[in-house]
Amino acid sequence: MIYPFMTLNDETEIGHYDMHKDGRVKVYIEKPDEQYGFKHAAC
Protein backbone atom coordinates (compact mmCIF):
# COMPACT_ATOMS: atom_id res chain seq x y z
CA MET A 1 0.00 0.00 0.00
CA ILE A 2 1.26 3.49 -0.84
CA TYR A 3 0.99 6.07 1.94
CA PRO A 4 0.80 9.71 0.80
CA PHE A 5 3.51 11.94 2.21
CA MET A 6 3.18 15.32 0.46
CA THR A 7 1.98 17.13 -2.66
CA LEU A 8 4.17 19.86 -4.11
CA ASN A 9 2.92 23.09 -5.73
CA ASP A 10 3.41 21.65 -9.23
CA GLU A 11 1.08 18.69 -8.33
CA THR A 12 3.98 16.25 -7.87
CA GLU A 13 2.95 13.67 -5.27
CA ILE A 14 5.37 11.85 -3.00
CA GLY A 15 4.44 8.70 -1.13
CA HIS A 16 6.01 5.64 0.46
CA TYR A 17 5.36 1.97 0.96
CA ASP A 18 5.52 -0.03 4.20
CA MET A 19 8.92 -0.31 5.86
CA HIS A 20 10.78 -3.59 5.26
CA LYS A 21 12.07 -5.59 8.21
CA ASP A 22 15.60 -4.35 7.47
CA GLY A 23 14.48 -0.68 7.71
CA ARG A 24 14.37 0.10 3.97
CA VAL A 25 11.43 2.11 2.59
CA LYS A 26 10.44 2.40 -1.08
CA VAL A 27 9.60 6.00 -2.08
CA TYR A 28 7.25 6.72 -4.99
CA ILE A 29 7.07 10.04 -6.86
CA GLU A 30 4.53 10.86 -9.58
CA LYS A 31 3.52 13.95 -11.52
CA PRO A 32 0.47 14.35 -13.80
CA ASP A 33 1.35 14.66 -17.49
CA GLU A 34 -1.13 15.54 -20.27
CA GLN A 35 0.60 13.32 -22.85
CA TYR A 36 1.45 10.24 -20.76
CA GLY A 37 -1.05 10.41 -17.89
CA PHE A 38 1.64 10.33 -15.19
CA LYS A 39 5.40 10.50 -15.00
CA HIS A 40 6.71 8.49 -12.08
CA ALA A 41 9.80 7.22 -10.34
CA ALA A 42 10.44 4.85 -7.48
CA CYS A 43 13.52 4.41 -5.35
HURAGI-V641311 format. One record per helix or strand of 2 or more residues. SS is the DSSP state (alpha for helix, beta for strand). FROM is the first residue (numbers start at 0). TO is the last residue. Records with the same first field share a line. If there is no record, write none. Layout:
SS=FROM-TO  FROM-TO
This chain:
beta=2-6  12-15  26-32  36-41
